[in-house]
């Protein structure tokens, strides 16, 4: 059965064996590892993961034709969850922590990552994520304060996670060949991070600030707080700065102050 990638699902199948090997190596798979692969496609990465003989391999795959292809190819070596990843409760998949691999559909990659980061109902269900993004998105995740790419995604991703770039991946490694380059990132949970009552408060804060990216921070502060002077003094803020000039730690502190007002 020949499978044609679906544009509507953002499918680009990874075919380069050398790159696949490097991706699997980044996961440090052990005999007792429980693996989750998101969007397995035709199973090229799946095959390489299984060669490492993990204890269990779960796959989330939405495409019905690909589900059949994967069942045909791997039979009982895998357990398929035939759902949209955005509708799956990952913490219910296994009582053990998961190593997560994903060649994420570029059209929903940031939604998937944001969902995992901001879901307050889920405990640390993962050991690490090894995820592929469009290079432009990866650059935003990795961006530092004062850079043009620094924004909401940088702040959210680095809140609970340590992020490491593994490698850039050329478009020629995929079928069909996408119009963009890709980057593989590894995410590991931070042992200690600023605690918030609700993750959505950090989303609200960053949205208000970066919707006014070119304006000085006085504008978003006035929008969020009735008494900005108190916040400015407490956090020692320079009102001449713009949103991209504040460090992630300052945004976590602003979110905490916002929570104290609204919750």
C-alpha positions as CSV (number, residue, x, y, z in Angstrom):
1,X,0.0,0.0,0.0
2,X,1.6,3.3,-1.1
3,X,1.1,6.1,1.3
4,X,1.1,9.7,0.0
5,X,1.8,12.4,2.6
6,X,-1.2,14.6,3.3
7,X,-0.6,18.3,3.0
8,X,-3.6,19.0,5.3
9,X,-1.9,17.1,8.2
10,X,1.5,18.8,7.5
11,X,3.0,15.4,6.7
12,X,6.7,15.2,5.6
13,X,8.2,11.8,6.1
14,X,11.8,11.6,7.4
15,X,13.8,9.2,5.1
16,X,17.5,9.9,5.8
17,X,18.8,6.9,7.8
18,X,21.8,8.8,9.2
19,X,19.6,11.5,10.6
20,X,17.2,8.9,12.0
21,X,20.1,7.2,13.8
22,X,21.1,10.6,15.4
23,X,17.6,11.3,16.6
24,X,17.3,7.9,18.3
25,X,20.7,8.3,19.9
26,X,19.6,11.6,21.4
27,X,16.9,9.7,23.4
28,X,19.4,7.5,25.3
29,X,17.0,4.6,25.2
30,X,17.5,1.9,27.8
31,X,15.9,-1.6,28.1
32,X,13.4,-0.3,30.7
33,X,12.5,2.8,28.6
34,X,8.9,3.5,27.7
35,X,8.7,5.5,24.5
36,X,6.0,7.7,22.9
37,X,6.3,8.6,19.3
38,X,4.1,11.3,18.0
39,X,3.3,11.2,14.3
40,X,5.1,8.0,13.2
41,X,4.4,8.4,9.5
42,X,5.4,5.3,7.6
43,X,7.5,4.0,10.6
44,X,11.1,4.8,9.6
45,X,11.9,6.3,13.0
46,X,9.8,3.6,14.7
47,X,11.9,0.9,13.2
48,X,15.1,2.5,14.5
49,X,13.6,3.0,18.0
50,X,12.6,-0.7,18.1
51,X,16.1,-1.8,17.3
52,X,17.1,-0.3,20.7
53,X,14.6,-2.8,22.3
54,X,12.7,-0.5,24.7
55,X,10.3,-2.0,27.1
56,X,7.3,-0.4,25.3
57,X,6.6,1.8,22.4
58,X,3.4,3.8,22.1
59,X,2.5,5.7,18.9
60,X,0.0,8.6,18.5
61,X,-1.1,8.6,14.9
62,X,-4.2,10.4,13.6
63,X,-4.1,9.3,9.9
64,X,-6.2,6.1,9.5
65,X,-4.2,4.9,6.5
66,X,-0.9,5.3,8.3
67,X,-2.3,3.4,11.3
68,X,-3.1,0.4,9.1
69,X,0.4,0.7,7.5
70,X,2.1,0.7,11.0
71,X,0.0,-2.2,12.2
72,X,0.9,-4.2,9.1
73,X,4.6,-3.3,9.5
74,X,5.1,-3.8,13.2
75,X,2.1,-5.8,14.4
76,X,2.3,-6.3,18.2
77,X,5.6,-4.6,18.7
78,X,3.8,-1.2,19.1
79,X,0.7,0.1,20.7
80,X,-1.1,2.7,18.6
81,X,-3.3,5.5,19.9
82,X,-5.3,6.5,16.9
83,X,-6.1,10.1,17.9
84,X,-5.3,13.7,17.4
85,X,-2.3,14.4,19.7
86,X,-4.0,17.7,20.8
87,X,-6.8,15.6,22.3
88,X,-4.7,13.0,24.1
89,X,-4.1,13.0,27.9
90,X,-0.4,12.0,27.8
91,X,-0.2,11.4,31.5
92,X,-2.8,8.6,31.2
93,X,-0.7,6.6,28.6
94,X,1.6,5.0,31.1
95,X,2.4,5.1,34.9
96,X,6.0,5.4,33.9
97,X,7.7,8.5,32.5
98,X,8.0,8.5,28.7
99,X,10.8,9.4,26.3
100,X,9.0,11.4,23.6
101,X,10.0,11.5,20.0
102,X,8.2,13.6,17.5
103,X,8.6,14.8,13.9
104,X,5.8,17.2,14.7
105,X,3.5,18.5,11.9
106,X,4.8,22.0,11.3
107,X,1.3,23.5,11.2
108,X,0.5,22.5,14.9
109,X,4.0,22.1,16.4
110,X,3.8,25.1,18.7
111,X,0.3,24.1,19.8
112,X,1.5,20.7,20.8
113,X,4.5,22.1,22.7
114,X,2.4,24.8,24.4
115,X,-0.2,22.2,25.4
116,X,2.4,20.0,27.1
117,X,4.0,22.9,28.9
118,X,0.8,24.6,30.1
119,X,-1.4,21.7,31.1
120,X,-1.7,22.1,34.9
121,X,-3.6,18.8,35.2
122,X,-0.6,16.7,34.1
123,X,2.3,15.8,36.4
124,X,5.8,15.2,34.9
125,X,4.7,12.4,32.6
126,X,7.9,12.6,30.4
127,X,11.6,11.9,30.9
128,X,12.5,14.1,27.9
129,X,11.2,15.2,24.5
130,X,13.2,14.9,21.3
131,X,11.2,17.0,18.9
132,X,11.7,18.3,15.4
133,X,10.5,21.8,14.4
134,X,10.6,24.1,11.5
135,X,14.0,25.9,12.0
136,X,12.3,29.2,12.3
137,X,10.2,27.9,15.2
138,X,13.2,26.3,16.9
139,X,15.1,29.6,16.6
140,X,12.2,31.3,18.5
141,X,12.3,28.6,21.2
142,X,16.1,29.0,21.7
143,X,16.1,32.8,21.4
144,X,17.6,34.9,24.2
145,X,16.6,38.2,25.6
146,X,17.3,41.3,23.3
147,X,17.2,39.2,20.1
148,X,14.6,39.7,17.4
149,X,13.4,36.1,17.8
150,X,12.8,36.4,21.5
151,X,9.1,36.2,22.4
152,X,6.3,34.3,24.0
153,X,7.5,30.9,22.8
154,X,11.0,31.5,24.2
155,X,9.5,32.4,27.6
156,X,7.0,29.5,27.7
157,X,9.5,26.8,26.5
158,X,12.2,27.8,29.0
159,X,9.9,28.0,32.0
160,X,9.8,24.4,33.0
161,X,12.3,23.0,30.5
162,X,16.0,22.9,29.7
163,X,16.3,23.2,25.9
164,X,19.2,21.9,23.9
165,X,19.8,22.1,20.1
166,X,20.8,18.7,18.7
167,X,21.2,19.4,15.0
168,X,19.8,21.2,11.9
169,X,18.2,19.0,9.3
170,X,18.2,19.7,5.6
171,X,14.9,19.6,3.7
172,X,16.4,16.9,1.4
173,X,16.1,14.4,4.3
174,X,12.3,14.4,4.0
175,X,9.8,13.1,1.5
176,X,8.2,15.2,0.1
177,X,10.9,17.8,0.5
178,X,9.5,20.7,2.6
179,X,10.2,24.4,1.7
180,X,11.9,25.0,5.0
181,X,14.8,23.6,7.0
182,X,14.3,21.7,10.3
183,X,15.9,21.6,13.7
184,X,16.0,18.8,16.3
185,X,15.7,20.0,19.9
186,X,15.9,18.0,23.2
187,X,13.8,19.2,26.2
188,X,14.4,17.9,29.7
189,X,12.4,18.9,32.8
190,X,13.8,21.5,35.2
191,X,14.0,20.3,38.8
192,X,13.3,23.7,40.0
193,X,11.3,26.4,38.2
194,X,9.0,29.4,39.2
195,X,5.7,28.0,40.4
196,X,2.5,29.5,39.2
197,X,-1.1,28.7,40.3
198,X,-2.2,28.5,36.7
199,X,-0.1,28.3,33.5
200,X,-2.6,30.4,31.6
201,X,-1.5,33.4,33.6
202,X,1.9,33.3,32.0
203,X,0.2,32.9,28.6
204,X,-1.9,36.0,29.3
205,X,1.0,38.1,30.5
206,X,3.2,37.2,27.5
207,X,0.4,37.7,25.0
208,X,-0.3,41.3,26.3
209,X,3.4,42.2,26.3
210,X,4.2,40.8,22.8
211,X,1.1,42.0,21.2
212,X,2.7,45.4,21.8
213,X,6.2,44.3,21.0
214,X,7.4,47.7,19.6
215,X,6.0,49.7,22.5
216,X,7.7,50.4,25.8
217,X,6.7,48.1,28.6
218,X,4.7,50.9,30.4
219,X,1.8,50.2,28.0
220,X,1.3,46.5,28.7
221,X,1.9,47.1,32.4
222,X,-0.9,49.7,32.5
223,X,-3.1,47.2,30.7
224,X,-2.5,44.5,33.3
225,X,-2.2,46.4,36.6
226,X,-4.1,49.3,38.1
227,X,-1.1,50.3,40.2
228,X,2.0,49.9,38.1
229,X,4.3,51.9,40.4
230,X,4.2,49.1,43.0
231,X,5.2,46.5,40.4
232,X,7.9,48.7,38.8
233,X,9.5,49.3,42.2
234,X,9.2,45.7,43.4
235,X,10.7,44.2,40.3
236,X,13.1,47.1,39.6
237,X,11.7,47.6,36.0
238,X,13.0,50.1,33.5
239,X,10.0,51.6,31.7
240,X,12.1,52.6,28.8
241,X,12.6,49.0,27.8
242,X,10.5,47.0,25.3
243,X,9.1,43.5,25.8
244,X,12.1,41.7,24.1
245,X,14.4,43.4,26.6
246,X,13.0,41.7,29.7
247,X,14.4,38.3,30.8
248,X,12.2,35.2,31.1
249,X,12.7,35.4,34.9
250,X,11.1,38.9,35.0
251,X,8.1,37.6,33.0
252,X,7.7,34.7,35.6
253,X,7.7,37.3,38.4
254,X,5.2,39.6,36.6
255,X,3.0,36.5,36.1
256,X,3.2,35.8,39.8
257,X,2.2,39.4,40.7
258,X,-0.7,39.2,38.2
259,X,-1.9,35.9,39.9
260,X,-1.9,37.7,43.3
261,X,-4.4,40.2,41.9
262,X,-6.7,37.9,39.9
263,X,-6.7,34.6,41.8
